[in-house]
């Protein structure tokens, strides 16, 4: 896959009446911004957009989506958390789609700072999570991932594809020119993600709780918001590592002394 310039995306799951699309990235003109992944689920004629990204990515993501589905077919836009690299484009997306927004109830009063003046199209996701039906054929489950790293945070699990959209969990930061879409060598990849997780995740207790929750699902792939996707043969390796991770409050004295 060519990672130079504007990537055109790639279908990462293609089933009967159901597709999942990774919406590419721009490695040439990021202006120093952290690399991000956006994803689109297409079920029947409906689109579900996950973590569509910040303002500076808006035009590119719109262009890529249009290769796969009409914008007026996007039914829901799902936000894992409130960070600007996830949600600062929220007002723009509401302007060009008829979609409903789903976002943690903790962040409803913060999104007006991204230029959003009316909140009637936002559905608050309760802390316990909930499920979004895909017409009786499956659902998108909103799995609590609080404090990883946001206090109001969700992972999204597509029961049809078996893909877990994990937000910042599993994120990696690539050196320029070293990007790849799928993790093949976990030990090498660890060097790109360990520092981020140790500093940004709250504690081992929180990590282990999330792993226990997601292991109740049949996970065929983990698709984070930054870095590379974990295919099925890397899923357990990542979950084992994350469940044992010492981070945040576990290492606070080390951080304070550095």
C-alpha positions in Angstrom: 0.0 0.0 0.0 1.3 3.5 -0.9 1.5 5.6 2.2 2.7 8.7 0.3 0.3 11.7 -0.1 -3.4 11.2 0.2 -4.2 7.5 0.7 -7.6 6.5 -0.8 -8.5 4.1 2.0 -8.8 0.3 2.0 -11.6 -2.2 2.7 -10.5 -4.1 5.8 -13.7 -6.3 6.0 -15.9 -7.2 3.1 -18.9 -9.4 3.9 -22.4 -9.8 2.5 -24.2 -6.5 3.1 -21.5 -5.3 5.4 -18.1 -3.5 4.8 -15.6 -1.8 7.0 -13.3 0.8 5.4 -10.1 2.3 6.8 -10.1 5.8 5.4 -6.5 6.3 4.8 -4.0 8.9 6.0 -1.9 11.8 4.9 1.8 11.5 5.7 3.0 14.4 3.5 1.2 17.4 4.8 0.2 16.8 8.4 1.8 20.1 9.7 3.3 18.2 12.6 -0.1 16.8 13.7 -0.3 13.3 15.1 -1.2 10.7 12.5 -4.8 9.4 12.9 -7.0 6.7 11.5 -10.7 7.1 10.6 -13.1 4.2 9.9 -16.4 3.7 8.1 -18.8 0.9 8.6 -21.3 0.3 5.8 -24.2 -1.9 6.5 -26.7 -2.2 3.7 -27.2 1.4 2.6 -26.3 3.0 5.9 -22.9 4.4 6.9 -21.5 4.6 10.4 -18.5 6.9 10.8 -16.0 6.4 13.7 -13.8 9.1 15.1 -13.8 11.3 11.9 -11.0 13.5 13.1 -10.1 17.1 13.4 -10.8 20.2 11.2 -7.6 19.9 9.1 -8.5 16.4 8.0 -12.1 17.1 7.1 -11.8 17.7 3.3 -9.6 14.6 2.8 -11.9 12.3 4.8 -14.9 13.6 3.0 -13.3 12.8 -0.3 -12.3 9.3 0.7 -15.8 8.5 2.2 -17.4 9.6 -1.1 -15.6 6.8 -2.9 -17.6 4.3 -0.9 -20.9 5.9 0.1 -22.9 9.0 -0.4 -22.6 11.5 2.5 -26.3 11.7 2.9 -26.3 7.9 3.8 -24.2 8.4 6.9 -26.6 7.6 9.7 -24.4 7.8 12.8 -21.1 9.4 13.8 -19.5 7.7 16.8 -16.9 9.5 18.9 -14.8 7.5 21.3 -13.8 10.6 23.3 -13.4 14.3 23.2 -9.9 15.0 22.0 -9.5 17.5 19.2 -7.8 14.9 16.9 -11.1 12.9 17.2 -13.8 15.5 17.4 -12.8 19.1 16.5 -14.5 18.7 13.1 -17.9 17.9 14.7 -19.7 21.0 13.5 -18.5 20.5 10.0 -19.8 16.9 9.9 -23.2 18.0 11.2 -23.2 20.6 8.5 -22.9 18.2 5.6 -24.7 15.1 6.9 -28.0 14.3 8.6 -26.2 12.0 11.0 -26.8 11.6 14.7 -23.7 12.0 16.9 -23.0 9.6 19.8 -20.7 10.8 22.5 -20.1 10.2 26.2 -22.5 12.2 28.4 -19.5 13.7 30.1 -18.5 15.8 27.0 -21.9 17.2 25.9 -21.2 20.6 27.5 -17.7 20.8 26.0 -18.4 20.3 22.3 -19.8 23.8 21.8 -16.2 24.9 22.1 -15.6 23.3 18.7 -18.2 25.7 17.2 -21.3 23.6 17.7 -24.3 25.8 18.7 -27.2 23.3 18.7 -27.0 20.0 20.5 -30.3 18.4 19.4 -28.6 15.8 17.1 -26.3 14.5 19.8 -27.2 11.3 21.7 -25.4 10.9 25.0 -23.9 7.5 25.6 -24.3 6.5 29.3 -21.2 5.4 31.3 -22.3 1.7 31.1 -22.4 1.9 27.3 -25.2 0.6 25.0 -25.7 -1.1 21.7 -26.7 0.3 18.3 -28.8 -2.1 16.3 -27.8 -2.9 12.7 -31.3 -3.9 11.7 -31.4 -7.2 13.6 -28.4 -8.6 11.8 -25.9 -7.4 14.3 -25.0 -4.4 16.4 -22.3 -1.9 17.3 -21.5 -2.3 21.0 -20.2 0.7 22.9 -17.9 -0.8 25.5 -16.8 1.3 28.4 -13.1 2.3 28.2 -13.1 5.0 30.8 -9.7 6.6 31.9 -8.0 5.0 28.8 -7.1 7.8 28.6 -10.2 10.0 28.7 -12.6 9.8 31.8 -15.5 9.5 29.4 -14.3 7.0 26.7 -15.7 4.1 24.7 -14.5 1.4 22.4 -16.8 0.3 19.6 -17.3 -3.4 18.7 -18.8 -4.4 15.4 -20.4 -7.8 16.0 -20.6 -8.7 12.3 -17.0 -8.1 11.3 -15.6 -8.8 14.8 -13.5 -5.6 14.6 -12.9 -3.7 17.9 -12.4 0.0 17.3 -10.3 0.8 20.3 -9.6 4.6 20.1 -6.4 5.5 21.8 -5.9 2.0 23.2 -3.3 0.3 21.0 -2.2 3.6 19.5 1.3 3.9 18.1 3.4 6.9 16.9 5.4 6.1 13.8 8.6 7.9 12.8 8.1 9.7 9.6 8.3 7.3 6.6 8.0 4.2 8.8 4.2 3.8 8.6 2.4 0.5 7.9 -1.2 -0.5 8.1 -1.0 -3.9 9.9 1.1 -5.1 12.8 3.3 -8.0 11.7 6.2 -7.8 14.2 4.7 -7.1 17.7 8.1 -6.7 19.4 9.1 -4.1 16.8 5.7 -2.3 17.0 6.0 -2.2 20.8 8.7 0.4 20.5 6.2 2.7 18.7 3.4 2.4 21.3 4.8 1.6 24.8 5.9 5.1 25.7 2.5 6.5 24.8 0.6 3.9 26.8 2.7 4.1 29.9 2.2 7.9 30.1 -1.4 8.4 28.9 -3.2 5.4 30.4 -4.5 5.7 33.9 -3.4 2.5 35.7 -2.9 -1.2 35.3 -6.2 -1.8 37.1 -8.1 0.2 34.5 -6.2 -1.6 31.6 -7.0 -5.0 33.0 -10.6 -4.2 33.5 -11.0 -3.2 29.8 -9.2 -6.3 28.6 -11.6 -8.5 30.7 -14.6 -6.7 29.1 -13.4 -7.0 25.5 -12.3 -10.6 25.8 -16.0 -11.5 26.2 -16.3 -10.7 22.5 -15.0 -12.5 19.4 -12.3 -10.2 18.3 -10.9 -10.7 14.8 -9.1 -7.3 14.6 -8.3 -4.3 16.8 -8.4 -1.0 14.9 -6.9 1.9 17.0 -7.2 5.6 16.2 -3.4 6.0 15.7 -0.8 3.7 14.2 -1.4 0.2 12.8 -4.2 -2.3 13.0 -3.8 -5.5 14.9 -4.9 -8.5 12.8 -6.3 -11.6 14.4 -2.9 -13.3 15.0 -1.8 -10.3 17.0 -4.9 -9.6 19.1 -4.1 -11.9 22.0 -0.5 -10.7 22.1 -1.7 -7.1 22.4 -4.4 -7.9 25.0 -1.9 -9.9 27.1 0.6 -7.0 27.0 -2.0 -4.3 27.8 -3.5 -6.3 30.7 0.0 -6.4 32.4 1.0 -2.9 31.6 2.3 -0.7 34.4 1.3 2.9 33.6 -0.1 6.2 34.9 -0.6 6.1 38.7 1.5 2.9 38.8 4.6 4.8 37.7 3.8 8.3 39.1 6.9 8.5 41.2 9.1 7.7 38.3 7.4 10.4 36.2 7.7 13.0 39.0 11.4 12.3 39.3 12.1 12.4 35.6 
